[in-house]
Amino acid sequence: MKTPTLVHAGTRQEPWVVVRSGFWGFQSFGFFDGEEALVVDPGIFAEDMALLETAVCTRATTGGPRRVRHVVVTHAHHDHLRGWNSYPGAEVSLPRTAAEKSPAARERILAAKAAIDTRLEIDDPEFAYPVADRVFESECALTVGHQEVVLIPLPGHSNCCSVVWFPSISTLYSADYLVTPGLPYCRWEIGAFRQALDWLGAFCRRERVQRVWPSHYVGHTSPLAIQTAIAKDRTYLEVLEQACQTGLRRELKDAAVVEAAERAVLALGGHHDRAGRLQHHDNAKRMLACLKP
Ligand SMILES: [Zn+2]
């Protein structure tokens, strides 16, 4: 389980690295130019973080050894922030909403991490909540070698989520948006999640994005695949909304509305397992909350 996969190794022409963890198909991203590298959401196990560093620092080098100059944490969920301090000397960037979580929220996040650590036999008792060198609340450009990398807040999945745009390679790291196989994963407000999907659709068209790497499972490696993934999530939310509206019109109790909405999205196919059902249930509850007066 601890053995990560190097999904994309990085070459001179394609200077990015994707490492997939043995847990949750978690996918970290690395980018390099010249003697500098940047990593995003660097993994679950120490082995993931080490493989990411080795790849990003040694692939297609031209001069001396490369070093990780930047660590970007897209949002404050426990699977994304683990490796924030694994690269000594690197600057750590976080969305302001993630960097400034309340003490109670931090405690919840650290407790969730500790629970997964126990399950995965990860020994990390000294772990501390990330300390940011840079916080951003609007688009923020960094330089890696001679290339620009843009950090873009995109709330919806959570209130603190962001994505990372690499213009020189036409690639977007989408964090927990467009996870495939998967279903829309809204841990905040459905309205904001829908706006995020709209933003992703427009941005990917305008910038002619060629590939999108979500934080779990597979990447979308063509403009058509990207728009298909966005359309699938939009359809899911429309079906969820219609089912909730129907239930509300019939004046059903909340629990019955949620159950009917869950059934409607289950009928779209897939994700009948426990985790999928929990997610459908949670999405249905969030949709109902945003429709009720
Ligand atoms: Zn997340």
py3Dmol code that shows the C-alpha trace and the ligand (Angstrom):
import py3Dmol

protein = """\
ATOM      1  CA  MET A   1       0.000   0.000   0.000  1.00  0.00           C
ATOM      2  CA  LYS A   2       2.872   2.337   0.707  1.00  0.00           C
ATOM      3  CA  THR A   3       4.450   1.927  -2.710  1.00  0.00           C
ATOM      4  CA  PRO A   4       3.626   4.960  -4.827  1.00  0.00           C
ATOM      5  CA  THR A   5       3.434   4.977  -8.617  1.00  0.00           C
ATOM      6  CA  LEU A   6       5.210   7.445 -10.827  1.00  0.00           C
ATOM      7  CA  VAL A   7       2.319   8.168 -13.202  1.00  0.00           C
ATOM      8  CA  HIS A   8       4.206  10.849 -15.101  1.00  0.00           C
ATOM      9  CA  ALA A   9       7.965  10.927 -14.692  1.00  0.00           C
ATOM     10  CA  GLY A  10       8.800  14.316 -16.226  1.00  0.00           C
ATOM     11  CA  THR A  11      10.977  15.019 -19.261  1.00  0.00           C
ATOM     12  CA  ARG A  12      12.572  18.114 -20.742  1.00  0.00           C
ATOM     13  CA  GLN A  13       9.585  18.552 -23.062  1.00  0.00           C
ATOM     14  CA  GLU A  14       7.029  17.622 -20.406  1.00  0.00           C
ATOM     15  CA  PRO A  15       8.483  18.998 -17.182  1.00  0.00           C
ATOM     16  CA  TRP A  16       5.910  17.756 -14.722  1.00  0.00           C
ATOM     17  CA  VAL A  17       5.634  14.819 -12.389  1.00  0.00           C
ATOM     18  CA  VAL A  18       2.588  12.967 -11.089  1.00  0.00           C
ATOM     19  CA  VAL A  19       2.945  10.583  -8.143  1.00  0.00           C
ATOM     20  CA  ARG A  20      -0.013   8.392  -7.193  1.00  0.00           C
ATOM     21  CA  SER A  21      -0.197   7.174  -3.628  1.00  0.00           C
ATOM     22  CA  GLY A  22      -1.325   3.710  -2.600  1.00  0.00           C
ATOM     23  CA  PHE A  23      -4.134   5.358  -0.606  1.00  0.00           C
ATOM     24  CA  TRP A  24      -7.285   6.877  -2.153  1.00  0.00           C
ATOM     25  CA  GLY A  25      -5.463   7.117  -5.489  1.00  0.00           C
ATOM     26  CA  PHE A  26      -4.129  10.345  -4.064  1.00  0.00           C
ATOM     27  CA  GLN A  27      -2.194  12.266  -6.677  1.00  0.00           C
ATOM     28  CA  SER A  28       0.555  14.767  -6.030  1.00  0.00           C
ATOM     29  CA  PHE A  29       1.914  17.042  -8.698  1.00  0.00           C
ATOM     30  CA  GLY A  30       5.370  18.447  -9.301  1.00  0.00           C
ATOM     31  CA  PHE A  31       6.690  20.946 -11.834  1.00  0.00           C
ATOM     32  CA  PHE A  32      10.242  21.967 -12.644  1.00  0.00           C
ATOM     33  CA  ASP A  33      12.163  24.449 -14.726  1.00  0.00           C
ATOM     34  CA  GLY A  34      15.906  25.009 -14.674  1.00  0.00           C
ATOM     35  CA  GLU A  35      17.168  24.455 -11.165  1.00  0.00           C
ATOM     36  CA  GLU A  36      13.875  24.994  -9.372  1.00  0.00           C
ATOM     37  CA  ALA A  37      10.894  22.819  -8.635  1.00  0.00           C
ATOM     38  CA  LEU A  38       7.439  23.190  -7.101  1.00  0.00           C
ATOM     39  CA  VAL A  39       5.268  20.503  -5.522  1.00  0.00           C
ATOM     40  CA  VAL A  40       1.526  20.530  -4.854  1.00  0.00           C
ATOM     41  CA  ASP A  41      -0.277  18.459  -2.195  1.00  0.00           C
ATOM     42  CA  PRO A  42       2.753  16.223  -1.754  1.00  0.00           C
ATOM     43  CA  GLY A  43       1.296  12.855  -0.764  1.00  0.00           C
ATOM     44  CA  ILE A  44      -0.012  10.622   2.003  1.00  0.00           C
ATOM     45  CA  PHE A  45       2.975   8.441   2.943  1.00  0.00           C
ATOM     46  CA  ALA A  46       6.552   9.629   3.416  1.00  0.00           C
ATOM     47  CA  GLU A  47       7.339   7.355   0.449  1.00  0.00           C
ATOM     48  CA  ASP A  48       5.034   9.465  -1.779  1.00  0.00           C
ATOM     49  CA  MET A  49       6.762  12.679  -0.738  1.00  0.00           C
ATOM     50  CA  ALA A  50      10.217  11.194  -1.249  1.00  0.00           C
ATOM     51  CA  LEU A  51       9.396   9.852  -4.719  1.00  0.00           C
ATOM     52  CA  LEU A  52       7.930  13.214  -5.709  1.00  0.00           C
ATOM     53  CA  GLU A  53      11.072  14.989  -4.542  1.00  0.00           C
ATOM     54  CA  THR A  54      13.423  12.572  -6.281  1.00  0.00           C
ATOM     55  CA  ALA A  55      11.536  12.823  -9.558  1.00  0.00           C
ATOM     56  CA  VAL A  56      11.076  16.564  -9.548  1.00  0.00           C
ATOM     57  CA  CYS A  57      14.697  17.223  -8.560  1.00  0.00           C
ATOM     58  CA  THR A  58      16.481  14.742 -10.796  1.00  0.00           C
ATOM     59  CA  ARG A  59      14.468  14.331 -14.000  1.00  0.00           C
ATOM     60  CA  ALA A  60      15.895  16.015 -17.100  1.00  0.00           C
ATOM     61  CA  THR A  61      18.383  18.152 -15.225  1.00  0.00           C
ATOM     62  CA  THR A  62      20.768  20.288 -17.229  1.00  0.00           C
ATOM     63  CA  GLY A  63      22.941  21.907 -14.566  1.00  0.00           C
ATOM     64  CA  GLY A  64      23.355  21.276 -10.872  1.00  0.00           C
ATOM     65  CA  PRO A  65      20.860  19.510  -8.671  1.00  0.00           C
ATOM     66  CA  ARG A  66      17.415  21.039  -8.564  1.00  0.00           C
ATOM     67  CA  ARG A  67      15.694  21.923  -5.331  1.00  0.00           C
ATOM     68  CA  VAL A  68      12.090  22.236  -4.254  1.00  0.00           C
ATOM     69  CA  ARG A  69      11.529  25.998  -3.936  1.00  0.00           C
ATOM     70  CA  HIS A  70       7.773  25.909  -3.389  1.00  0.00           C
ATOM     71  CA  VAL A  71       5.214  23.719  -1.657  1.00  0.00           C
ATOM     72  CA  VAL A  72       1.593  24.520  -2.447  1.00  0.00           C
ATOM     73  CA  VAL A  73      -1.240  23.155  -0.307  1.00  0.00           C
ATOM     74  CA  THR A  74      -4.490  23.506  -2.293  1.00  0.00           C
ATOM     75  CA  HIS A  75      -6.789  23.301   0.743  1.00  0.00           C
ATOM     76  CA  ALA A  76      -6.926  22.276   4.364  1.00  0.00           C
ATOM     77  CA  HIS A  77      -8.284  18.717   4.078  1.00  0.00           C
ATOM     78  CA  HIS A  78      -6.092  16.219   5.867  1.00  0.00           C
ATOM     79  CA  ASP A  79      -4.998  14.293   2.784  1.00  0.00           C
ATOM     80  CA  HIS A  80      -3.721  17.442   1.051  1.00  0.00           C
ATOM     81  CA  LEU A  81      -1.692  19.135   3.742  1.00  0.00           C
ATOM     82  CA  ARG A  82       0.400  16.237   5.018  1.00  0.00           C
ATOM     83  CA  GLY A  83       3.648  16.948   3.206  1.00  0.00           C
ATOM     84  CA  TRP A  84       3.766  20.689   3.774  1.00  0.00           C
ATOM     85  CA  ASN A  85       6.973  20.555   5.836  1.00  0.00           C
ATOM     86  CA  SER A  86       8.725  17.710   3.996  1.00  0.00           C
ATOM     87  CA  TYR A  87      10.959  19.978   1.911  1.00  0.00           C
ATOM     88  CA  PRO A  88      13.297  22.072   4.099  1.00  0.00           C
ATOM     89  CA  GLY A  89      13.898  25.566   2.779  1.00  0.00           C
ATOM     90  CA  ALA A  90      10.873  25.563   0.463  1.00  0.00           C
ATOM     91  CA  GLU A  91       8.306  28.356   0.668  1.00  0.00           C
ATOM     92  CA  VAL A  92       4.882  27.127   1.712  1.00  0.00           C
ATOM     93  CA  SER A  93       1.790  28.674   0.060  1.00  0.00           C
ATOM     94  CA  LEU A  94      -1.798  28.271   1.270  1.00  0.00           C
ATOM     95  CA  PRO A  95      -5.106  29.965   0.513  1.00  0.00           C
ATOM     96  CA  ARG A  96      -5.810  32.515   3.232  1.00  0.00           C
ATOM     97  CA  THR A  97      -8.981  30.655   4.233  1.00  0.00           C
ATOM     98  CA  ALA A  98      -6.898  27.519   4.826  1.00  0.00           C
ATOM     99  CA  ALA A  99      -4.041  29.286   6.610  1.00  0.00           C
ATOM    100  CA  GLU A 100      -6.417  31.095   8.955  1.00  0.00           C
ATOM    101  CA  LYS A 101      -8.635  28.213  10.083  1.00  0.00           C
ATOM    102  CA  SER A 102      -9.961  28.598  13.599  1.00  0.00           C
ATOM    103  CA  PRO A 103      -8.360  26.586  16.415  1.00  0.00           C
ATOM    104  CA  ALA A 104     -11.449  24.319  16.502  1.00  0.00           C
ATOM    105  CA  ALA A 105     -11.263  23.658  12.753  1.00  0.00           C
ATOM    106  CA  ARG A 106      -7.546  22.918  12.996  1.00  0.00           C
ATOM    107  CA  GLU A 107      -8.211  20.469  15.783  1.00  0.00           C
ATOM    108  CA  ARG A 108     -10.823  18.660  13.664  1.00  0.00           C
ATOM    109  CA  ILE A 109      -8.454  18.479  10.682  1.00  0.00           C
ATOM    110  CA  LEU A 110      -5.563  17.192  12.791  1.00  0.00           C
ATOM    111  CA  ALA A 111      -7.843  14.628  14.445  1.00  0.00           C
ATOM    112  CA  ALA A 112      -8.994  13.402  11.013  1.00  0.00           C
ATOM    113  CA  LYS A 113      -5.366  13.073   9.951  1.00  0.00           C
ATOM    114  CA  ALA A 114      -4.442  11.209  13.140  1.00  0.00           C
ATOM    115  CA  ALA A 115      -7.326   8.745  12.595  1.00  0.00           C
ATOM    116  CA  ILE A 116      -6.106   7.970   9.068  1.00  0.00           C
ATOM    117  CA  ASP A 117      -2.518   7.730  10.354  1.00  0.00           C
ATOM    118  CA  THR A 118      -3.586   5.016  12.776  1.00  0.00           C
ATOM    119  CA  ARG A 119      -5.399   3.137  10.040  1.00  0.00           C
ATOM    120  CA  LEU A 120      -2.404   3.356   7.689  1.00  0.00           C
ATOM    121  CA  GLU A 121       0.195   2.766  10.422  1.00  0.00           C
ATOM    122  CA  ILE A 122       1.800   6.141   9.752  1.00  0.00           C
ATOM    123  CA  ASP A 123       3.894   7.303  12.698  1.00  0.00           C
ATOM    124  CA  ASP A 124       3.705  11.111  12.662  1.00  0.00           C
ATOM    125  CA  PRO A 125       3.012  12.310  16.235  1.00  0.00           C
ATOM    126  CA  GLU A 126       4.851  15.634  15.798  1.00  0.00           C
ATOM    127  CA  PHE A 127       2.762  16.757  12.833  1.00  0.00           C
ATOM    128  CA  ALA A 128       1.609  20.371  13.106  1.00  0.00           C
ATOM    129  CA  TYR A 129      -0.906  22.377  11.133  1.00  0.00           C
ATOM    130  CA  PRO A 130       0.788  24.094   8.146  1.00  0.00           C
ATOM    131  CA  VAL A 131       2.493  27.403   8.686  1.00  0.00           C
ATOM    132  CA  ALA A 132       2.346  29.465   5.506  1.00  0.00           C
ATOM    133  CA  ASP A 133       5.116  31.641   4.134  1.00  0.00           C
ATOM    134  CA  ARG A 134       2.631  32.982   1.611  1.00  0.00           C
ATOM    135  CA  VAL A 135      -1.145  33.231   1.843  1.00  0.00           C
ATOM    136  CA  PHE A 136      -3.311  34.181  -1.124  1.00  0.00           C
ATOM    137  CA  GLU A 137      -6.930  35.254  -1.434  1.00  0.00           C
ATOM    138  CA  SER A 138      -6.899  36.115  -5.131  1.00  0.00           C
ATOM    139  CA  GLU A 139      -4.807  34.843  -8.042  1.00  0.00           C
ATOM    140  CA  CYS A 140      -1.169  34.720  -7.049  1.00  0.00           C
ATOM    141  CA  ALA A 141       1.725  34.094  -9.453  1.00  0.00           C
ATOM    142  CA  LEU A 142       4.937  32.336  -8.429  1.00  0.00           C
ATOM    143  CA  THR A 143       8.065  31.851 -10.495  1.00  0.00           C
ATOM    144  CA  VAL A 144       9.681  28.449 -10.890  1.00  0.00           C
ATOM    145  CA  GLY A 145      12.904  28.755 -12.914  1.00  0.00           C
ATOM    146  CA  HIS A 146      11.743  31.001 -15.745  1.00  0.00           C
ATOM    147  CA  GLN A 147       8.119  29.854 -15.691  1.00  0.00           C
ATOM    148  CA  GLU A 148       5.056  31.242 -14.066  1.00  0.00           C
ATOM    149  CA  VAL A 149       2.739  29.175 -11.880  1.00  0.00           C
ATOM    150  CA  VAL A 150      -0.585  30.674 -10.776  1.00  0.00           C
ATOM    151  CA  LEU A 151      -2.415  29.817  -7.552  1.00  0.00           C
ATOM    152  CA  ILE A 152      -6.158  30.422  -7.881  1.00  0.00           C
ATOM    153  CA  PRO A 153      -8.653  30.289  -4.995  1.00  0.00           C
ATOM    154  CA  LEU A 154     -11.716  28.269  -6.013  1.00  0.00           C
ATOM    155  CA  PRO A 155     -14.122  27.729  -3.106  1.00  0.00           C
ATOM    156  CA  GLY A 156     -16.892  25.157  -3.513  1.00  0.00           C
ATOM    157  CA  HIS A 157     -15.408  21.759  -2.678  1.00  0.00           C
ATOM    158  CA  SER A 158     -14.523  23.449   0.620  1.00  0.00           C
ATOM    159  CA  ASN A 159     -14.506  27.106   1.597  1.00  0.00           C
ATOM    160  CA  CYS A 160     -10.704  27.049   1.438  1.00  0.00           C
ATOM    161  CA  CYS A 161     -10.054  25.254  -1.860  1.00  0.00           C
ATOM    162  CA  SER A 162      -7.776  26.402  -4.672  1.00  0.00           C
ATOM    163  CA  VAL A 163      -6.390  25.098  -7.965  1.00  0.00           C
ATOM    164  CA  VAL A 164      -2.974  25.555  -9.584  1.00  0.00           C
ATOM    165  CA  TRP A 165      -2.442  26.685 -13.161  1.00  0.00           C
ATOM    166  CA  PHE A 166       0.722  25.925 -15.111  1.00  0.00           C
ATOM    167  CA  PRO A 167       0.485  28.044 -18.289  1.00  0.00           C
ATOM    168  CA  SER A 168       3.744  26.817 -19.835  1.00  0.00           C
ATOM    169  CA  ILE A 169       2.438  23.223 -19.924  1.00  0.00           C
ATOM    170  CA  SER A 170      -1.287  24.061 -20.381  1.00  0.00           C
ATOM    171  CA  THR A 171      -2.052  22.025 -17.272  1.00  0.00           C
ATOM    172  CA  LEU A 172      -4.370  22.648 -14.334  1.00  0.00           C
ATOM    173  CA  TYR A 173      -4.117  20.793 -11.025  1.00  0.00           C
ATOM    174  CA  SER A 174      -7.749  20.782  -9.923  1.00  0.00           C
ATOM    175  CA  ALA A 175      -7.462  19.508  -6.332  1.00  0.00           C
ATOM    176  CA  ASP A 176     -10.748  17.746  -5.432  1.00  0.00           C
ATOM    177  CA  TYR A 177     -12.680  18.985  -8.471  1.00  0.00           C
ATOM    178  CA  LEU A 178     -13.358  16.578 -11.361  1.00  0.00           C
ATOM    179  CA  VAL A 179     -12.161  13.501  -9.468  1.00  0.00           C
ATOM    180  CA  THR A 180     -12.695  10.536 -11.788  1.00  0.00           C
ATOM    181  CA  PRO A 181     -13.867   7.922 -11.111  1.00  0.00           C
ATOM    182  CA  GLY A 182     -15.876   9.839  -8.566  1.00  0.00           C
ATOM    183  CA  LEU A 183     -18.819  12.101  -8.038  1.00  0.00           C
ATOM    184  CA  PRO A 184     -19.044  15.775  -7.154  1.00  0.00           C
ATOM    185  CA  TYR A 185     -17.585  16.131  -3.710  1.00  0.00           C
ATOM    186  CA  CYS A 186     -19.113  19.164  -2.084  1.00  0.00           C
ATOM    187  CA  ARG A 187     -18.010  19.675   1.499  1.00  0.00           C
ATOM    188  CA  TRP A 188     -19.346  23.211   1.586  1.00  0.00           C
ATOM    189  CA  GLU A 189     -22.111  24.963  -0.376  1.00  0.00           C
ATOM    190  CA  ILE A 190     -23.723  23.589  -3.511  1.00  0.00           C
ATOM    191  CA  GLY A 191     -24.087  27.084  -5.018  1.00  0.00           C
ATOM    192  CA  ALA A 192     -20.362  27.756  -4.717  1.00  0.00           C
ATOM    193  CA  PHE A 193     -19.573  24.269  -6.031  1.00  0.00           C
ATOM    194  CA  ARG A 194     -21.665  24.948  -9.138  1.00  0.00           C
ATOM    195  CA  GLN A 195     -19.956  28.291  -9.624  1.00  0.00           C
ATOM    196  CA  ALA A 196     -16.611  26.513  -9.388  1.00  0.00           C
ATOM    197  CA  LEU A 197     -17.676  24.088 -12.145  1.00  0.00           C
ATOM    198  CA  ASP A 198     -18.766  27.033 -14.303  1.00  0.00           C
ATOM    199  CA  TRP A 199     -15.444  28.719 -13.671  1.00  0.00           C
ATOM    200  CA  LEU A 200     -13.539  25.531 -14.567  1.00  0.00           C
ATOM    201  CA  GLY A 201     -15.476  25.152 -17.827  1.00  0.00           C
ATOM    202  CA  ALA A 202     -14.883  28.750 -18.894  1.00  0.00           C
ATOM    203  CA  PHE A 203     -11.247  28.831 -17.776  1.00  0.00           C
ATOM    204  CA  CYS A 204     -10.332  25.578 -19.524  1.00  0.00           C
ATOM    205  CA  ARG A 205     -11.923  26.803 -22.755  1.00  0.00           C
ATOM    206  CA  ARG A 206     -10.399  30.259 -22.624  1.00  0.00           C
ATOM    207  CA  GLU A 207      -6.903  29.069 -21.730  1.00  0.00           C
ATOM    208  CA  ARG A 208      -7.094  26.004 -23.987  1.00  0.00           C
ATOM    209  CA  VAL A 209      -6.175  23.778 -21.059  1.00  0.00           C
ATOM    210  CA  GLN A 210      -4.872  20.453 -22.365  1.00  0.00           C
ATOM    211  CA  ARG A 211      -4.881  18.439 -19.161  1.00  0.00           C
ATOM    212  CA  VAL A 212      -6.423  18.550 -15.751  1.00  0.00           C
ATOM    213  CA  TRP A 213      -4.976  16.512 -12.884  1.00  0.00           C
ATOM    214  CA  PRO A 214      -7.323  16.058  -9.943  1.00  0.00           C
ATOM    215  CA  SER A 215      -5.947  15.031  -6.553  1.00  0.00           C
ATOM    216  CA  HIS A 216      -7.322  11.480  -6.864  1.00  0.00           C
ATOM    217  CA  TYR A 217      -7.285   8.738  -9.524  1.00  0.00           C
ATOM    218  CA  VAL A 218      -6.955   9.650 -13.175  1.00  0.00           C
ATOM    219  CA  GLY A 219      -6.190  12.781 -15.138  1.00  0.00           C
ATOM    220  CA  HIS A 220      -8.223  14.304 -17.961  1.00  0.00           C
ATOM    221  CA  THR A 221      -5.816  14.553 -20.830  1.00  0.00           C
ATOM    222  CA  SER A 222      -7.694  16.350 -23.593  1.00  0.00           C
ATOM    223  CA  PRO A 223     -10.001  19.385 -23.813  1.00  0.00           C
ATOM    224  CA  LEU A 224     -12.884  17.034 -24.655  1.00  0.00           C
ATOM    225  CA  ALA A 225     -12.192  14.821 -21.634  1.00  0.00           C
ATOM    226  CA  ILE A 226     -12.068  17.914 -19.413  1.00  0.00           C
ATOM    227  CA  GLN A 227     -15.386  19.311 -20.659  1.00  0.00           C
ATOM    228  CA  THR A 228     -16.962  15.838 -20.419  1.00  0.00           C
ATOM    229  CA  ALA A 229     -15.935  15.570 -16.764  1.00  0.00           C
ATOM    230  CA  ILE A 230     -17.372  19.030 -16.038  1.00  0.00           C
ATOM    231  CA  ALA A 231     -20.633  18.204 -17.844  1.00  0.00           C
ATOM    232  CA  LYS A 232     -20.971  14.957 -15.870  1.00  0.00           C
ATOM    233  CA  ASP A 233     -20.732  16.801 -12.552  1.00  0.00           C
ATOM    234  CA  ARG A 234     -23.182  19.464 -13.728  1.00  0.00           C
ATOM    235  CA  THR A 235     -25.707  16.812 -14.767  1.00  0.00           C
ATOM    236  CA  TYR A 236     -25.371  15.088 -11.397  1.00  0.00           C
ATOM    237  CA  LEU A 237     -26.181  18.340  -9.582  1.00  0.00           C
ATOM    238  CA  GLU A 238     -29.129  19.055 -11.883  1.00  0.00           C
ATOM    239  CA  VAL A 239     -30.604  15.606 -11.202  1.00  0.00           C
ATOM    240  CA  LEU A 240     -30.055  16.123  -7.482  1.00  0.00           C
ATOM    241  CA  GLU A 241     -31.757  19.514  -7.616  1.00  0.00           C
ATOM    242  CA  GLN A 242     -34.748  18.286  -9.598  1.00  0.00           C
ATOM    243  CA  ALA A 243     -35.298  15.402  -7.209  1.00  0.00           C
ATOM    244  CA  CYS A 244     -35.124  17.746  -4.208  1.00  0.00           C
ATOM    245  CA  GLN A 245     -37.508  20.227  -5.856  1.00  0.00           C
ATOM    246  CA  THR A 246     -39.991  17.449  -6.561  1.00  0.00           C
ATOM    247  CA  GLY A 247     -39.810  16.285  -2.949  1.00  0.00           C
ATOM    248  CA  LEU A 248     -40.312  19.827  -1.655  1.00  0.00           C
ATOM    249  CA  ARG A 249     -43.320  20.355  -3.926  1.00  0.00           C
ATOM    250  CA  ARG A 250     -44.822  17.169  -2.534  1.00  0.00           C
ATOM    251  CA  GLU A 251     -44.154  18.534   0.942  1.00  0.00           C
ATOM    252  CA  LEU A 252     -42.181  15.470   1.947  1.00  0.00           C
ATOM    253  CA  LYS A 253     -40.195  15.475   5.174  1.00  0.00           C
ATOM    254  CA  ASP A 254     -36.523  16.440   4.798  1.00  0.00           C
ATOM    255  CA  ALA A 255     -35.271  12.886   5.295  1.00  0.00           C
ATOM    256  CA  ALA A 256     -37.610  11.633   2.559  1.00  0.00           C
ATOM    257  CA  VAL A 257     -36.492  14.382   0.164  1.00  0.00           C
ATOM    258  CA  VAL A 258     -32.855  13.467   0.781  1.00  0.00           C
ATOM    259  CA  GLU A 259     -33.600   9.785   0.260  1.00  0.00           C
ATOM    260  CA  ALA A 260     -35.433  10.441  -3.013  1.00  0.00           C
ATOM    261  CA  ALA A 261     -32.584  12.658  -4.236  1.00  0.00           C
ATOM    262  CA  GLU A 262     -30.047   9.960  -3.344  1.00  0.00           C
ATOM    263  CA  ARG A 263     -32.027   7.403  -5.323  1.00  0.00           C
ATOM    264  CA  ALA A 264     -32.168   9.744  -8.308  1.00  0.00           C
ATOM    265  CA  VAL A 265     -28.396  10.217  -8.479  1.00  0.00           C
ATOM    266  CA  LEU A 266     -27.726   6.547  -7.755  1.00  0.00           C
ATOM    267  CA  ALA A 267     -29.776   5.800 -10.863  1.00  0.00           C
ATOM    268  CA  LEU A 268     -27.199   7.738 -12.897  1.00  0.00           C
ATOM    269  CA  GLY A 269     -24.944   4.720 -12.308  1.00  0.00           C
ATOM    270  CA  GLY A 270     -21.967   3.737 -10.195  1.00  0.00           C
ATOM    271  CA  HIS A 271     -20.854   4.612  -6.672  1.00  0.00           C
ATOM    272  CA  HIS A 272     -23.165   2.195  -4.884  1.00  0.00           C
ATOM    273  CA  ASP A 273     -20.473   1.354  -2.347  1.00  0.00           C
ATOM    274  CA  ARG A 274     -20.579   2.702   1.198  1.00  0.00           C
ATOM    275  CA  ALA A 275     -18.310   5.688   0.523  1.00  0.00           C
ATOM    276  CA  GLY A 276     -20.277   6.568  -2.612  1.00  0.00           C
ATOM    277  CA  ARG A 277     -23.599   6.362  -0.785  1.00  0.00           C
ATOM    278  CA  LEU A 278     -22.325   8.554   2.029  1.00  0.00           C
ATOM    279  CA  GLN A 279     -21.238  11.121  -0.517  1.00  0.00           C
ATOM    280  CA  HIS A 280     -24.593  11.010  -2.338  1.00  0.00           C
ATOM    281  CA  HIS A 281     -26.332  11.444   1.009  1.00  0.00           C
ATOM    282  CA  ASP A 282     -24.152  14.390   1.990  1.00  0.00           C
ATOM    283  CA  ASN A 283     -24.575  16.053  -1.421  1.00  0.00           C
ATOM    284  CA  ALA A 284     -28.362  15.597  -1.202  1.00  0.00           C
ATOM    285  CA  LYS A 285     -28.441  17.196   2.251  1.00  0.00           C
ATOM    286  CA  ARG A 286     -26.395  20.139   1.042  1.00  0.00           C
ATOM    287  CA  MET A 287     -28.621  20.581  -2.010  1.00  0.00           C
ATOM    288  CA  LEU A 288     -31.753  20.538   0.132  1.00  0.00           C
ATOM    289  CA  ALA A 289     -30.197  23.092   2.499  1.00  0.00           C
ATOM    290  CA  CYS A 290     -29.580  25.478  -0.367  1.00  0.00           C
ATOM    291  CA  LEU A 291     -33.118  25.061  -1.823  1.00  0.00           C
ATOM    292  CA  LYS A 292     -35.106  25.490   1.355  1.00  0.00           C
ATOM    293  CA  PRO A 293     -36.261  29.046   2.053  1.00  0.00           C
TER     294      PRO A 293
END
"""
ligand_1 = """\
1
ZN
Zn -10.623 17.871 -0.192
"""
view = py3Dmol.view(width=600, height=400)
view.addModel(protein, "pdb")
view.setStyle({"model": 0}, {"cartoon": {"style": "trace"}})
view.addModel(ligand_1, "xyz")
view.setStyle({"model": 1}, {"stick": {}})
view.zoomTo()
view.show()
